[in-house]
Each structure stands twice: as C-alpha cells, then as structure tokens.
Amino acid sequence: MAEAPSSSPAGSAQGKGRTSRSSRPNYRNIHRFPLPVTIHPVPPVIPHNPLSLISVALSYLSFLISPPRQEVYTAYFDLATSSVHVTDERAIKALWQMGFFGKGNLSRSEPSWLEREKKRRGLLGGSTSEEATRKRRTERRELKLERARVERLMVEERLKAEAAARELGTSSPVDASIEKFSVKKAMDAKYQREREQAIQNATAEPTTDVINSPNGKSVRFSPVVQEQKLSPQVDDDADLDMEFQNEEHLQISNEETFFLVYGLGVLRVVDRETNAVIPTSSLFSLLCHHSHYPPRLPSADLQPDDPFLLSYAVYHHFRSLGWVVRSGVKFGTDYLLYNRGPVFSHAEFAVIIVPSYEHPYWNETKERRDYVAQKQDRRWWWLHCVNRVQAQVKKSLVVVYVQVPPPTSSIDDIGAVLGSYRVREFLLRRWIPNRSRD
C-alpha cells in the first residue's frame, strides 16, 4: 500500500527518504532450493481420487524416459590454507544460492567482488549488500549523534531552568516544555535540516560545482576549473567497457566440502598439481590430517577425536535436520544455525562442540584417563564468557556433546566410522531478570 503524502515539510522529507531506498532482491526466488541437488517431484497419491494414480504413473514414466541430470561441480584443494577453492563462476553461484556453502575470499560472505568492482568502475548500477550495510551503519551513527546532541540540549535547558528556579525561589525547576527524546523526533529534525539545506543550495547562485564523495566529504571546483573541465574521451572510457577477469573464488570449509562430496555427491575435489580427482577415502584422510596445525603427515594414524571428525559429525547432524550451518568464529563458537539462511534472518543458535569420552575404552588405563581429563578440561569462566557473548547478540547457546568411539584400524567404510559417533544437544540460556519478567 502506498503511503499517503504528508503536507508537513518533515513528513515530505521523511517520505522522500523512505522512497529513495532501493528494493531488495527477491531472495525467496533466488534461494528457493535448499541444497544443490536435482530432484524429480512425484505428485501425491489421493486415496479417494483414482486419477491421482495416473499422474503418479506418468511421473515415473517421465523419470524413466528422461531422468534428471545431476550437476557435479569441481573444486581444488589448497595445501597452503587447508581449504577447498571453487573457481568456476557457475559453480560458485550454484553453491551459494542453493545452501549458502562457502564464502567469497574477497567478500564478507556472499561472493560479490565482481559486482562491486563493476559498480566502482561505473559499468553497473544499483547497490551491493556491502554498500547497503555501510549506508545503514552510517544512518545509525548519525542517529546516535543526533540523539547525543538532543540529550545535551535537554541537559542544558534543564540546568538553565534549575538556575532560574533558584533565583526566583520556586520549587518546580523543571520546565514542562522539555520533551523526552525519541527516534521519530530525531529523524524528523534531521530531514527538516536536510530539506532546508537543499532549499538554500537551490536558491543560491551556482558559483561553484560541488561533488559529493562516498565518504561524506564535498569537493568544490571554482568557475575557472569548471570551464576547463573536458568531456570524457572515447579512449578513456574504452577500459571501462572491456571485460576484466573475476579475481574472487569461493572458499569452502573442510566440513562443507566433505558434505558436498560424501553426503550429496555434487562435488569432486581435484588435486591442483596432478589435476586428478581425489577419491572419497583419500579425501577423508586428507581432511583429517589437515584439521591439525601444522598438518600431520600422511603416514600418521587417524585418531577418533580428530577435530575434523568431531566437527563434521555435528555439521552433518544439523545439515540433515534442515539447518543452514555457517561458521561461528565471529562470535567465539564453532557453528551458527540459520533457519533458512543469512539473507533471511540472523542466526538463532550458536553451537559449541565438546568431546565426550563415555565409552569404557577410555577408562581402562591411567594414561587414557589422563588424556581424557586433558581433552575435557573446561573452566567455568570459559562457559560463562561464551554464554555472555551469545546473550549480548541475542543467540541461544547449544552445547553439543560428541561421544568419541574407540580407535578403529580401518577407515575404508566411512559410513561405519561416522555412524559410531553420537551427538547430544543441550540448550543453555543466560537468565536476564529484566527480560524474563512477566
């Protein structure tokens, strides 16, 4: 519904400020597929409608005649960063839009360096997500400055009223005309000042040329310089029209890589030197060795509590339940759980992984008991700090205990190895009195 026009200057300025914002992309359509897999939908069977059986039969017949083709993407394992890189633009787009896998190495999250570079060179209009975030933070900073200014004026007025009351000898020093600060009043005052400034600039003589820079500063040119400004040459614009190579790649974590390779079968990892596809069993061993820093030698035996095994068991567990799992290093946790994805809402839960050695094998000898005690060493202040951070960012902390099985001699059967791990979740919330009142 369109907003009714306001007759007041502040209302008209505020309406102009709202309509100037660019519309958001249609994320529901862009991210309509939760995973990068090709499926063949089957119509439902309705018991009281025999015609539904015909539609099911036709669906199976079309599947047999032309089965859906599953796209398999290619990635490269980087030994320097112990991560997997995807360089094909089509694969990057598919993996991000269908499941939010990986992050751009030149971006905060979504790989958008090429789009930002084109807009910087003037080849593409609109604004990127980073620019929208920067604009929103600038508006928030200006609003805080406006709030501080209004509060300072309120304090000055209050002090003047108290001084006047002391001189007159009255008992009511506070002036009733002083109103409490509100966000709406601050925004109205801001738009009113902008409108008055725009009117003054329009009525003033155009003696100088003003160019606004992205950082908020203004550059003014004198009339002499303005006359000497030359029109853009064709040779200068030729470099803007030419295509330039995308220097950004998609960097996906080891857990995301193995889930795409083993869990979904939509990715193959290639050795950059030999250009040969790495088998699943070899990739499993490679990722386990590179979960340590520095990476272990290929001849080293795999331990059941390797960081990759614990983190992948948790990652596979929540991905299979339909959650979008992202890295939680920004908030001091292992993972963040999104209901649909980072473009739709903030993460609701933060995950901390804690190994659990409940199998009798880990209590048979004193060396094993000491080893378990060292691995499970957690201080109370550690949990308090993590939980406090999650409470400040309005996330619920989920402590995930992964039951570590005894060592195994063979890892040929990856399903049996991963099936020996058990995952338990415990939700931990910090009780805040002012938020928990009735």
Summary of the structure (lengths in Angstrom):
residues: 438
radius of gyration: 30.4
end to end distance: 35.7
largest distance: 97.3
contacts: 1072
relative contact order: 0.09
helix: 44%
strand: 13%
